[in-house]
Amino acid sequence: MDLRFGDGKPTDEERAAVDTLLGPPESSWEGAARTETDAADLRWARGGREARDRRDQLLPALHALNDRVGWISEGALDYVCRRLTVPPAEAYGVATFYAMFSVRPRPATVLHVCTDLACTAAGASELCAAVETRLGPESGVKVERSPCLGLCERAPAALVVRAGAPAYSAQGDISARPAFEDEAVQAESGGPGAAAPGDDGGTSRSSEAESGGGKGRRGRNTLHATAVCAPATPDGAVAAATAPESAPTEPTPEAAVPQAGAPTLTLLHRIGAVDPTSLDDYRAHGGYTALRRAFELGPAAVIREVTDAGLVGRGGAAFPTGRKWQATAAQPDHPHYLVCNADESEPGTFKDRVLMEGDPYALVEAMTIAAYATGAHRGHLYLRGEYPRALARLTHAIEHARTRGLLGDDVLGQGYAFDIEIRRGAGAYICGEETALFNSIEGHRGEPRSKPPFPVEKGLFGKPTVENNVETLVNVLPILTMGAEAYAAIGTPTSTGPKLFCVSGTVARPGVYELPFGATLGELLALAGVRDNLRAVLLGGAAGGFVRPDELDIPLTFEGTREAGTTLGSGVVMAFDDTVPLPRLLLRIAEFFRDESCGQCVPCRVGTVRQEEALRRIADRTGAAAADDITLLREVGRAMRDASICGLGQTAWNAVESAIDRLGAYE
């Protein structure tokens, strides 16, 4: 191992940020100051093997530095490398992989303005120009154009990240932080960090704290870790970045659910009806009934119920969940791991955010059931770094579930041990791919692995791992409470159960909608209030495909969309009217894939760049003038689809191809 350290030294604040997470260094080999009493350090190195076993703490350590200081200096990175025995070159590769980190000096306050598809259609370019004009270098705020922030129903969106707040521990565990920091972290994270009145272990928070405008104590300073501004205006974004106490109050999760309160809802029925911070309220509305039935059935019967229900993955791949669980449970190698993929980064996707913010205990319960069925005793919840309120809600839910015996060494007194760690992502679309996510957790660059071996054989830390996204896991609860047969009766014979759809763009009522599989695209858009001058609908997000306004009778099932020559994906439905310039939209999709390509394989690394270059050349040209570049696009698209190592490169051409062939984008 080549450990070449630079001359940079960490500041006291940078040391404190890392030491709060990892504990104080035990020897000078780990970065402690060398004294005369440390003569033994001159004769042998201590802690190397143990430090290497903590390689998975690299991403949390980078978060700790970024949260406290706002950027990652060479000295700070070297100090982390000494603490974890990681080669600096590898740590630099990890630090520069994520969009939310910076290895160059920048102000403590960063305003991320979303410029992705829904926000572009809502005027993000004009918003960015206005904000950049008003927030010059003297403002102490850096404005960054950001990929999708997962706030598509409130486009255009902006997110303020302010350094200086105490960092979350790797586990996202409130109890792991000093007591005086609890109030600051909970109040600043965009959501409440304590229980509602009557719930054990906490007290209620004010609405000010829930909106991200609360105040905490650290050195007698007022701290504001994050502020969400959506829908954003130039005045609102500037106010959020420069005077957080006057920033707009963030809407409650049920504001994103136009159907809230409807008795027909299965997955969303608690959102708006239950206090998401109250465990007692959750249990009063049917919470933990499914887990108790799981313990009655036993692991094998739980897997059989999930299989008989016909549940398939809701992230886009549609792999049968029961088969995945069975394959993991049958592996003789131990330990087994459970990973919840909450890193929904597909432009236009925000359903998992709404579930986590509005019904966090449901995810905790569902993860416990999945782990019990597959023989796992440790779960990792990989959460988007752009979701501050979801982080606060889930941190609170996990802590209270642990306090009440619903997590820990003896879940519900059944002798089964299970606990959950929250790992924060840092802005990398590719980490939505399961093996890239494993690499990210382990402290490596989030690059996909070759398959086989598959995750059910060798996944996280080289052990059998079951990975599901939030919506897939939450579907397990109604399967166990209503029974597999009743669940399978919802939807169609081959696409069973309810499905969540993220509707955004030029519609009257954007948000998350729950419909049974088999409903048509037209029925969904009628609920959302589609406009008369509809130009196109994008299904599946940037990796999906466009359909025409005369194709709204497409059934929203995996097989129905496939027969129609498009894809359902994760449930993204983005409507665009004739005021949205389609060539500009396609160019933004190409820019997105160029930025998000991990660069590991040549077809994707080069192909996404060539695709963007060609689309930029023909953005204002049509007909014969664009013919040569369209031919080039087809050749590049085929190469990416056939030879890329993962789904990012394989689908990067889909939306552009459908726009050319179905919409005649450049005719």
N, C-alpha and C positions, 0 to 999 in steps of 0.2 A: 504494500500500500504506500503510495507516494503522498506524504503529508507535507506540502510546501506552504508554509504560512507566510503572509505578508508582514509588513512593518506596522500596520494599523493596530491601534489599541482600542478596546471598547471603552465607552464612557461609563461613569458610575450608573447612569440611568439604564444603559443597555445591559450592564451586568445584572442590575436588579431585576430587569424584565426576564432575563433567562433564568436567573437563580430562583425567582418566584415559582417558575414552572418545574425546574429540574432539581431544586435544592442547592445548597452551597457546594462548591467543589471540594473534594476530599484531599486533593494533592495538587502540586504545581503542574503535574502532567495534564490536569483537567483545567488549568487556568488560574488556580489559586496563587496568591502572592508567595514567593519563596522566602523563607526565613532561615535563621541559623538552626532552628529546631527541626527543620525539614531535611536533614542530611540524608535520610533514607531515600528521598526522592531522587537524589543524584546517583543512586546505585541501582535502582530498578523502577520500572514503570508499573503503576498500579491502576487498576480499574479499566484496562483496555477492553477485555472481553465483556465485562459487564456493560461498558459504555456502548459497545457495538450492538449488544442486545437491545439497546434503547434507540436504535436508528429510527424507529417509528415516531420518535418524539421530534424529529427534525421539522416537520410541517408545523406542529404546535409551537415550536420555538421560534420559527420565522413569524408566525402570527403574533407571538408575544412581543417581538421587537417592533413589528409593523404597527401594532396597536398602541404601544407605549411611545414610540419615537416618530413614527410616520414613514420611515424608510429603513433599509438594512445596509449599514455601512460595512466597509471591508473589515474593520476591527471587530464589529459585532458578529459578522459571519464567521470570522476566524475563532472567536470565543465559543460560538456554538459548535464549531467543528472540533475544538479541543474537548469540549464537554462530552461529545458523542462519538469521538474518534471517527469522524467522517472526513474524507479527503476534501479540501476546500474547493477543488474543481468540481466535484460532484455536488456539493452544497450550492455552489454558484449556479450550476445547471438547474437545480431545483428552484432556487429563489427567482431566477429569471423566467421560469416556465409559466408562472401564474400572473394574470393581469392585475391583480390587486396589490402585488408587491412591487417595490421599486428599489433598485440598488444604487440609485442616484439621489442626491439630496432633493427634497421637495417639501413644500409647506406641510404643517401638521394637519391642515384641513384640505380635503380633496372632495370636489363636487363631481360625481359621476353622472353624466347626462346620457341617457339611453338613446342610441341612434339606430336601433334595429327596426324590424319591419313595421310593427304596429305604431311605434313612436315616430318613425319616418312618415307614415301616412297621416299622423296627427300633427305634423309640423315640427319635428325634432331639430331639423337643420336650422330653421329660423330661431328656435329657442336657444340652441348652442351659440349662434352668432350673437344674439342679444346678450346672453350671459357672459360670453368671453369679452365683449366690449365693455361691460360694466365691472367685471372682476379682473382688473389688471394685476400686474406683479405686486403693486403696493397693497393690494387687498389681503395678502397672506393666504389666498385660496388658489389651489390649482384646479383648473377645469379639465376634465378628461372625458372624451367621447367614449362611451361604453357600449359593449354588446348588451343583449337583453338582460334587464334587471328583474324579470319575472313579475312585472307590474303592468302587464299589457292591457288589463281591463281599465286602467287609469292613465292611459297614454296621453301626452308624453310624460315620462317619469324621470326623476332625478333622485340620487341618493348621496347624502353627505356623510363622509367618514372622517371623524376627528380623532387624531391620535392623542394619547395622554391618559386614556382610561385604563384601569387595571385589566389585564388580559384574562380570558377564560383559561381554566386548566385544560389539559388534553381531554379530560373526561367530561368537560362542561359541567363540573360538579361544584355547586355553590359551596358545599362544606369544605372543599379543598382550598378555598381562599380565606384570607384573614377576615374576621368578622366585620371590620370597619369598611371593607370593600364591597360587601354584599349590596348595600343600598345603592351605591354608585352604579355597579354593573347592571342591577335589575332596572333601575330607573332610566338608564341611558340606552338600553338595548331595544327600545321601540315597543316594549310590551311589558306587562306586569310580571314581577318576579315573586309574588307572594300569593297565598291562598285567599279565597274569598271568605267573608265572615262565616264562621261555623266550621271551616275546614281545619283539620289538624295541622299544626306545625307552622302557622303563618298568620299574618294579618292582612287586611285589605289595603290596596294601593289606591291612590287618587287617580282621577282621569288624566291628570297632568303627567304622572309617571307612565301611564299606559300609552300616551301619545308620543313618548320619546322626549318630553320636555321636562322630566324630573331632574332633581339636583342631587348630587352625591358629594361625599366628603373625601378628599385626598389632599392633604396639605392645605386645607381650608380653601381649595379652589373649586369652582363649579365646573363639572365635567359633562360633556355631551358626546357620547361615543358615536351615535348615528342619528340621522334625521331623514325621514322619507318625505319627499315632496312629489305628490302625484294626485291628480294631473298637475303638472308643473307649468307655471307662468314665469316669465323673466323676473318679476317682482318676488314671487314666492320662492324661486330657486335661490336668488340672491339673499333673501331674508333667512332661508334655511342655512345657508353657508356662513353668513356673517353674524346673525343674531338668532341662534337656535331657539331661544325662549319664545320668539315670536313666529316660529315656523308653524305651518298649518298642522292641525291635528290629523293623525293618520286614521283613515276610516277603519271601522271594525271589520273583522273577517266576513261577517254576513253581508256586508255591502257588496261583496264580490259574488254573491249567490242570489241572483234575481228570483229564484224559486224558493228562497228561505221561508220555512214555515209550512210548505206544502206537505200534506200527509202522505203523499205517494213516494217521498224520498226514502232511499235506503242508506246510501253512504253519507248524505249531507243532512240527515234529519236532525242531528244534534246542533248543527251550526246555527247560531241565532237563538236557540232554545236553551242552551246550557252555558254556564259560566266556564270558559275554557281553563280558568285557573283553579277550579274547585273539583277536587277528587270526589267529594261527597255528592255534588251535583251530577257528575258523570255517572256514578254508580246508581243514583236515583233514576237515571234515564237508561238503564239497561247495561251500564258498564260492568265489565268483568263477569257477565253471565257466560260469554263465550269461553273464557279461560277456565271457568269452573267445569263447563261441559267437556272441554278438552281433557282435563284431568280425569273426568269420569270415563271417557272413551279410551284413553291411552294413545301413545304416539302413532302406532300403526293405523288405528281407526281414524285418527285425525287426518292422516295423509289420504286414507281411502275416501273420506268425506270430500276433501278438496279435489281429489281426482274425479269422483263421481259428479261433482258439481260442474265440471268442465271449465274451471277457472284457468285462464291463460294470462300471461304477463301483460300488464297494461302499459309498459314502457315503449311498445312498438314492435318488439320481436314476436310477441304472441306465443311464446313457448309454454307448454302445459306446466302449470305450477306444481301439480301433484307429482309429475314425473321428475321434476327437478328435486323436490323434497325427498322423494323415495331414493333417488340416486345418491343424494348426500347422506341420508340416514344409513344406507347400506354399506358405506365405506368403513373398512376396519381400522383405518388410520385415524388417530385422535390427537388433539382435540378437533372438534368441528366448530366452525364459526358461522355466524349469521351476519350479513351485511345488508343494511337498508340503504338503498340508493336514493337519497333525497337531494341529489345534485341536478335537478331538472334545469337544463340550460338551453333546451331547444327554444328558439325564438317563438313566442306565442304561447308557451306553456307556463301555467301558474296554478294548476289544480292541486299539486302536492303542497304548495305554500298555503293555500286556503285550508286544506285539511289539517296541516300542522298548526296553523295559527288558531283555527276555530275548534279543533277536536284533538288536542295533542295526546290525551290519555288513550284514545282509540289506537293510535300508532304504537304506543308503549305496550298496550295489551296484545295487539296483533303480533308484534315482534316476539313477545314472550311465548305465544302459541306456536309460532313458526320455529323458534329455537327448541321448544319442548318436543315438537314432532320430529325434528332432524337431529336431536342429540347434541345441540350446542349449548354451551354455558356462558358464552360471551358474545355480545352483539355490538356491532359498530354501526352507528348512524352517521353517514357521511352527508353533511348538510351544506348547501350552497352558502358561500361566504356573504352573499348579498341579501340574506334573509335574517335581519336582526330580530324581528319580532318572533319568528319561528324559533330562533335560537333560545330566546328568553323563555318562551312558553314550554319548549321541550325540556330545557334545563330544569325548570320548575317542576314539570310533570314527573320527570325521572327521579328527582330528589324526593318528592312526596310519595311516589310509589315505593321507593326504597324505604322511607320512614314507616310506611304503613304495612310493610311485609309483602308487597306485591312485586318487589325485586329484591335480590340479595341471595343469601345462603339457603333460605327456606321459603320459597314462594308459596303463599297461601297455606303454609303448614304442610305442604305435600312432599317435603324432602327434596325438592328440585331447586337447584341453584342456577340463577341467571341474572346477569346485570348488563347494562348498556353504557357504552361510551359514545359521546358525541365528538366527531371529528369535523372540523370546518374546512370546506374547500376554500379556494382563493381565486376563483375566476378562471376556469379552464373547461370549456365545453367537452373536450375529449374525455374528461374524467367521468362523464356519464356512461362511458363504455366500461363494463364490469372489471376487466383485467387492468385497465388504466387506473380505475378507482383503487384497486388493490395496491398497485405500485405507489399511488399517492399516499395511502395510509401507511405503507411501509417506509416512507421517507425517500422515495425515488421520484424521478420525473414521471409524470402521469402519462406514460406511453403504453399502448396496448401490447399484450403478449400474444405470441403465436399459439394457436390451438390446433390439435390437442397438445398437452393435457387440458381438459376442461376444468372449470372451477369446482365442480362437484368432486373432482379427484384431487386437484392441487390448486387451491385458490389463495386466499389470504394467508400469508406466512407459510405457504407451501402445504396447507392443510385443506381437507374437504370443506367447501364453503358454499352456502346457499345465499344467493343475492336476489333481492326483489326490490321493486320501487314502492313508494308509499301507497299509491292507489291499489296495487296488487295485494299488499298486506292487509289493508283495511277491508278488502272484500272478504277476507277469511272470517271476519266477525259475523256477518249475516249468514254465511254458509253454516256455521256451527249453531247459530241461534234458531234459524228457520229450517235447517236441514238441507242436505244436498239436493234432494228431489225438488223441493220448492224453489230453491235458488236456480236450478237448471231450467225451471219452467219460465223464468224471466228471459227475454231476448229470443234468440233463434237456436235451433238445435246445435249448430256449430259455433256460435258466438253467444255464450250464455251470460246471464247476469246483467246488472246495470253498468253503464259506462259514463265517465265524466268527460265532458267536452269543454275546452277552453275557447270561447268565442270572443274575438276582438276585431279591431279594424273599424270600418265605417258601418257600424250597426248602432241602433238606438240604445240597446241594453247589453253591453258587453259583460262577460262574467263566466263563471263556471256553471254549466248545466248538467243535470243528471237525467239521462234517458235510457230506456232499455235498448240493447242492441237490436237493430232492425228498423229503428226510426229512420226516416229519410233526411237527407241534408236540407231539403226545403222545410221540413217540419221544425228542425232545429233553428234555422235562420228566421223562421216566422216567430218563434219565441223571442229571439234576440232583436227583432225589429229591423230586418234588412231593408235597405233603401231601394227605390225603383230603378236608379241608374247603376245597378250592380254591374261591374266590369268583369270580375273574376273572384274565385274563391280558392284559397290555398289550403289544402288538407295536409296535415302532418308536419307543418312548420317548414323551416328552410330545407330540411331533408325530404320533404314531401313533394306534392305535385299540384299544379293548378287544374281547376275544372271551370267550364263555362257556365254562364247563368242559365242555359237551357239544359243543364245536367243535374238539376237539383233533386231529381228523383232517385239519385244514387242511395242505396241503403247503407246506413252507417254500421257495417259489419266488416270484419277482416276479409271475408270472402267476397262481399259485395263490392268493396272498393277495389279489390284486386281484379275482379272481372271488369270493372270500369276503367282499368288501366291506370289507377292511382293507388294511394295508400292511406290507411287510417292513421298510422303512426301512433303517437301517444294521445291523440284526441285533439290536436290543434285545428281550429277552423278560423281562418282569417279572411274576412270579406273586404273587398276593395271596390270602390265605385270608380266612375270614369274620371274623377278629378285627380286620381293618384297616377303619376307617370310610371307606367309599367317598366320601361327600360331602366329607370333609376332604381326601381325596386329590385330588379334582377341583378343590377350591379352591386347593390347592398348585400344581397345573398352571396355573391361571389366574394366580396370583401370579407364577409363573415367567415367563410370556409378558409380563405387564405390566412386570416389571422388565427383561426382555431386549429389549423393543422399542426400536429405535434412535430412533423418533419421527419418522422422515423423512416418512412418508406418513400422512395422516389416518385412513384405515380401520383401520390397525394401531394407531396411537398412541391413538386414542379407543376403538376397538373392544375392545382388550385390557383397558382400564380398565372399560368397561361390562360386559364379561363377568365380570370379577372381582367387581364390585359386585353383579351379579345372583346369582352363586353364593354370595356371602357372605350375601345376604338369605335364600336358600332352604336354607342349609346344614342347618338343623334343622327344615325343613318338608317335607311331602310332599303328594301328591295335589292336590286342588283349590286348596289354599293356595299352591302353587308354580306353578300353570298359567300365570299371566300372565308371570311371570319366565322360564319356559321358552319361551314364545312370543317374548319379547324376545331371549332367547339365540339362537334360531334366526335371527331377522332380523339380529342383529349378526354372527353367524357367517357367514351368506351374504354380507354386505357385505365382511367381511374376506377371505373366500375369493375373491371376484370382483374386488376392487379393490386389494388390497395389492400393493406393488411387488415383494416377494420372498416366499420360502417361509415365513418366520416368521409373517407375518400370514395367509398362505393356509392354513396348517395349525394355527393356534392353536385352532380350534374342533373339530378332528377328534376328540380324545380325549373331550371333553365330549359331543359329539354321539353318539358310539358308546356311551358310558355311559348316556345317556338312552334311546336307541333299542334297544340290545341287552341292557343289563343292568337296565333299569327302575330307574335309580338313585334317582329321587325319587317312586316310586309308593308 
